[in-house]
Amino acid sequence: MVGIAYELERDTQPIEYFQVKRPPKVNPLGLETPIAEAVGSDRSQPCEQLLWWLSAAGSGSWETFQAVCSHLDLVQPRRLWRRLQLLGHLLAAQDGQHWQMQPPSLQPVSKNCYVLYGQRNASLQESLQQFGRLVEIPQPRRDAPPCWQLELQADAATAIAELRTKYPALAIRPVEAPPPWADWVATLKVVDWVPLHRYRLKRYDGSSFVDVPDAEETGFYELYEEGSQQQHALFYDRQHNAWYSAEWYSLRFLALTHLAPKNLSVSYDPNAQELSIPISQRWPLAYERYLVMQSGCLPRYNRTTEELIYQNIAPTVWQVIGEQLPFFDLEK
């Protein structure tokens, strides 16, 4: 009991109310319209901050990822979502609604040289610096976290053993090869029902999307809901009368394999160990990730040839690509 002169406010702490800004609902598997950005703008630091936050959280929803990007002033979160998957840091659910960080792992890229994939934190950074030279390599467009490359100064086997004793969660894991093409196609998510009467359809003809009255042919379609901003990208297989969902680049490449597989192009330079593909034929995530993780760096873009160039592609990697993607002639 207290006296009548007691002031309740003395033992309370008022909390200021603020409204939580929820990001708009969008499809993370779609593709955003490019936003004009300042030439040479460096987003490496906020992207690194994002990666550290994701590492601490461990997992979450697409909405959470989108909200953190907004807080860090990172535009086009869907593109960053894909880049983090290409770099081997993040694993996304098939429907694109949830994510999970990959555990930290080292991938050998050359003698006594390793690239770190997955989670990052200060403790791991300190441990790596004790056993070698930790180099941060900016991404070509500085639109993703830098590559962490560890150059071991002493005997690699001994240093790795001591490093794993100090940081048990760290794994030494080679890059996993992508699945054979037929197996990858079999993993595509089937959409049970598509109410076509609600949408205006456009079909990809190999270079652009053109209006079509209905879905009569196998191909890549964009569906626009009348009177709404909703837009969907789906692939229709007429033979099985089925619609499939996947990320935008995967669906476009799948369409190209049906339209004109002989026009698919790739070039490999064994001396420079570089592989180039036209940007208009960008590979599905699973296959492009295999290329990116060979170096830990996203591809360079050659504006003159309009090609994406991937680094550190050894002849053995080129051989795997030829086996898993049956569209390319390794002899050329």
C-alpha positions in Angstrom: 0.0 0.0 0.0 1.2 3.5 -0.7 0.1 7.0 0.3 -2.1 9.2 -1.8 0.9 11.4 -2.6 2.6 8.6 -4.5 3.2 9.4 -8.1 2.9 6.4 -10.4 5.0 8.0 -13.1 8.1 7.8 -10.9 8.4 4.0 -11.4 7.3 3.9 -15.0 9.0 4.5 -18.3 6.8 5.7 -21.1 7.6 4.2 -24.5 7.2 6.3 -27.5 4.9 4.8 -30.1 6.0 4.5 -33.6 4.4 2.9 -36.6 6.1 -0.2 -38.1 6.5 0.3 -41.8 5.8 -3.0 -43.6 7.3 -3.4 -47.0 4.9 -4.0 -49.9 4.2 -7.6 -50.8 6.1 -8.6 -53.9 7.2 -11.8 -55.5 10.9 -12.4 -54.7 11.2 -14.8 -57.6 10.3 -12.1 -60.1 12.6 -9.5 -61.6 12.6 -5.8 -60.7 12.7 -3.1 -63.2 16.3 -1.6 -63.0 16.6 1.5 -61.0 18.9 4.3 -62.2 21.9 4.4 -59.8 24.9 6.7 -59.6 27.7 5.5 -61.8 30.4 3.9 -59.6 28.3 3.9 -56.5 29.9 1.6 -53.9 27.4 -0.5 -51.9 29.9 -3.0 -50.5 29.7 -1.7 -46.9 25.9 -1.8 -46.5 25.9 -5.2 -48.3 28.5 -6.5 -45.8 26.4 -5.1 -42.9 23.4 -7.0 -44.3 25.4 -10.2 -44.5 26.5 -9.9 -40.9 22.9 -9.2 -39.8 21.7 -12.3 -41.7 24.5 -14.3 -40.2 23.4 -13.4 -36.7 19.7 -14.0 -37.4 20.4 -17.4 -39.0 17.1 -17.6 -40.9 13.9 -15.6 -41.5 11.2 -14.6 -44.0 11.4 -12.7 -47.3 9.6 -9.8 -45.6 12.3 -9.6 -42.9 15.0 -9.6 -45.6 13.2 -6.9 -47.5 12.8 -4.7 -44.4 16.5 -5.0 -43.4 17.5 -4.0 -47.0 15.2 -1.0 -46.7 16.7 0.0 -43.3 20.2 -0.1 -44.9 19.0 1.9 -48.0 19.7 -1.1 -50.3 17.5 -0.8 -53.3 16.3 -3.8 -55.4 16.3 -6.4 -52.6 15.2 -9.2 -55.0 18.4 -8.8 -57.0 20.5 -8.8 -53.8 18.6 -11.8 -52.7 19.8 -13.7 -55.8 23.4 -12.4 -55.5 23.7 -13.8 -52.0 22.5 -17.2 -53.3 25.0 -17.0 -56.1 27.8 -16.3 -53.7 26.9 -19.3 -51.5 25.9 -17.3 -48.5 22.2 -17.8 -48.4 19.8 -20.6 -49.2 16.2 -19.7 -50.1 13.1 -21.9 -50.0 11.7 -22.9 -53.4 8.7 -20.5 -53.1 11.1 -17.6 -52.2 9.3 -16.9 -48.9 11.9 -18.0 -46.4 15.7 -18.0 -46.2 18.4 -19.6 -44.2 22.1 -18.8 -43.9 24.6 -21.4 -44.9 27.1 -22.4 -42.2 30.7 -20.9 -42.7 32.8 -23.0 -45.1 36.1 -22.7 -46.9 36.4 -23.6 -50.5 39.9 -24.1 -52.0 40.4 -22.0 -55.1 44.2 -22.5 -55.6 47.2 -23.7 -53.6 47.0 -22.6 -50.0 44.2 -20.2 -51.0 40.5 -20.5 -49.8 37.3 -18.5 -50.2 34.9 -18.2 -47.3 31.2 -18.9 -47.9 28.2 -18.6 -45.6 28.0 -16.8 -42.2 30.4 -14.1 -41.1 31.1 -12.6 -37.7 33.9 -10.9 -35.8 35.0 -14.1 -34.0 35.5 -15.9 -37.3 37.2 -13.0 -38.9 39.7 -12.8 -36.0 40.3 -16.6 -36.2 41.0 -16.4 -39.9 43.4 -13.6 -39.5 45.5 -15.6 -37.0 46.2 -18.3 -39.5 46.9 -16.4 -42.7 46.2 -13.3 -44.7 42.6 -12.4 -45.1 41.9 -10.4 -48.2 38.7 -8.6 -49.0 38.1 -8.6 -52.8 35.3 -6.2 -53.9 32.7 -7.5 -56.3 32.9 -6.2 -59.9 30.0 -3.8 -59.5 30.4 -3.4 -55.7 26.8 -4.4 -55.3 27.3 -7.3 -53.0 29.4 -8.3 -50.0 33.2 -8.5 -50.8 34.8 -11.9 -51.3 36.8 -13.1 -48.3 39.9 -14.9 -49.5 42.2 -16.6 -47.0 45.8 -17.1 -48.0 47.5 -19.5 -45.6 51.1 -18.7 -44.8 52.0 -22.0 -43.2 51.3 -25.7 -44.0 47.7 -25.8 -45.1 46.7 -29.0 -43.5 48.1 -28.0 -40.1 46.6 -24.5 -40.3 43.2 -25.8 -41.3 43.2 -28.4 -38.4 44.1 -25.7 -35.9 41.6 -23.3 -37.3 38.8 -25.8 -37.0 39.8 -26.5 -33.4 39.5 -22.9 -32.7 36.3 -22.5 -34.7 34.5 -25.9 -34.8 31.6 -24.7 -36.9 33.8 -24.0 -39.9 33.8 -26.7 -42.6 36.1 -27.4 -45.6 33.6 -28.1 -48.3 34.2 -28.2 -52.1 31.6 -26.6 -54.4 28.8 -29.0 -55.1 28.2 -29.7 -58.8 24.8 -28.7 -60.2 22.3 -31.4 -61.1 21.9 -32.9 -64.6 19.5 -30.8 -66.7 16.7 -33.3 -66.6 16.9 -33.7 -62.8 16.8 -29.9 -62.4 13.7 -29.6 -64.6 12.0 -32.3 -62.5 12.4 -30.1 -59.4 10.4 -27.2 -60.8 7.4 -26.3 -58.6 4.1 -27.1 -60.2 1.3 -24.5 -60.0 -1.9 -26.3 -59.3 -4.3 -23.9 -60.9 -3.9 -20.7 -63.0 -7.1 -18.7 -63.5 -6.2 -17.4 -67.0 -9.4 -15.5 -67.4 -8.1 -13.0 -64.9 -4.9 -12.2 -66.7 -3.5 -10.5 -69.8 -0.8 -12.8 -71.2 2.6 -12.1 -72.8 4.8 -14.9 -74.1 8.6 -14.7 -74.5 9.6 -15.1 -78.2 13.4 -15.3 -77.6 14.1 -11.6 -77.3 11.0 -9.9 -75.8 7.5 -10.6 -74.5 4.7 -10.2 -77.0 0.9 -10.1 -76.3 -0.9 -13.4 -76.9 -4.6 -14.1 -76.5 -4.1 -17.4 -74.6 -1.6 -20.0 -73.6 -1.6 -22.4 -76.6 2.2 -23.0 -76.9 4.9 -24.2 -74.5 6.8 -21.3 -73.3 7.6 -18.6 -70.8 4.6 -16.3 -69.9 4.1 -13.1 -68.0 0.6 -12.8 -66.5 -0.7 -9.3 -65.7 -3.8 -9.0 -63.5 -6.3 -6.5 -64.9 -6.7 -3.5 -62.6 -3.8 -4.5 -60.4 0.0 -4.2 -60.1 0.2 -8.0 -59.6 2.5 -9.7 -62.2 3.5 -13.3 -62.4 6.1 -15.2 -64.4 5.3 -18.8 -65.2 6.4 -21.5 -67.6 3.7 -23.5 -69.5 4.3 -27.1 -70.7 1.6 -27.9 -73.2 2.5 -31.6 -73.5 1.8 -32.1 -69.8 -0.7 -29.2 -69.5 1.2 -27.9 -66.5 2.4 -24.5 -65.2 5.7 -24.2 -63.4 7.1 -21.6 -61.1 10.8 -20.6 -60.6 13.0 -17.6 -60.6 12.8 -15.4 -63.6 16.2 -16.2 -65.2 15.6 -19.9 -64.8 12.3 -19.7 -66.6 13.8 -17.6 -69.4 16.6 -20.1 -69.9 14.1 -23.0 -69.9 12.2 -21.1 -72.6 15.3 -20.7 -74.7 16.0 -24.5 -74.6 12.5 -25.0 -76.1 12.7 -22.2 -78.7 16.1 -22.6 -80.2 18.6 -24.7 -78.2 21.2 -24.5 -81.0 21.4 -20.7 -80.4 22.5 -21.1 -76.8 26.1 -19.8 -76.7 29.1 -20.2 -74.3 32.8 -19.6 -74.8 35.6 -20.9 -72.6 39.2 -19.7 -72.5 41.4 -22.4 -70.9 44.4 -20.2 -70.7 42.7 -17.4 -68.8 40.3 -19.9 -67.2 37.3 -17.7 -68.0 33.9 -18.7 -69.2 31.6 -16.2 -71.0 27.9 -16.3 -71.8 25.6 -13.7 -73.3 23.7 -11.8 -70.7 20.5 -12.5 -72.6 21.1 -16.2 -71.9 21.9 -16.0 -68.2 21.8 -19.5 -66.6 19.4 -20.7 -63.9 20.5 -20.0 -60.4 21.8 -23.6 -59.6 24.2 -23.5 -62.6 25.3 -19.9 -62.3 26.0 -20.4 -58.6 28.4 -23.2 -59.6 30.4 -20.8 -61.7 30.4 -17.9 -59.2 31.5 -20.1 -56.3 34.7 -21.1 -58.2 36.1 -17.7 -57.4 33.7 -16.2 -54.8 33.2 -13.2 -57.2 30.2 -12.3 -59.3 30.7 -12.2 -63.1 32.2 -9.1 -64.8 30.0 -7.6 -67.5 31.5 -6.7 -70.8 29.4 -4.0 -72.3 31.0 -4.3 -75.8 30.1 -8.0 -76.2 27.2 -8.0 -73.8 28.6 -11.0 -72.0 29.0 -12.1 -68.4 32.5 -13.3 -67.6 33.2 -15.8 -64.9 36.6 -16.3 -63.3 38.8 -19.2 -62.1 36.9 -21.8 -64.2 39.3 -24.8 -64.3 39.0 -27.3 -67.2 37.5 -29.8 -64.8 34.7 -27.3 -64.1 34.2 -26.8 -67.8 33.9 -30.6 -68.2 31.2 -30.8 -65.5 29.2 -28.0 -67.2 29.3 -30.0 -70.5 28.0 -33.1 -68.7 25.2 -31.3 -66.8 24.0 -29.0 -69.5 23.6 -30.9 -72.8 23.3 -27.8 -75.0 26.9 -27.0 -75.4 29.6 -28.6 -77.5 32.8 -28.9 -75.4 34.9 -29.3 -78.5 34.2 -25.8 -79.8 
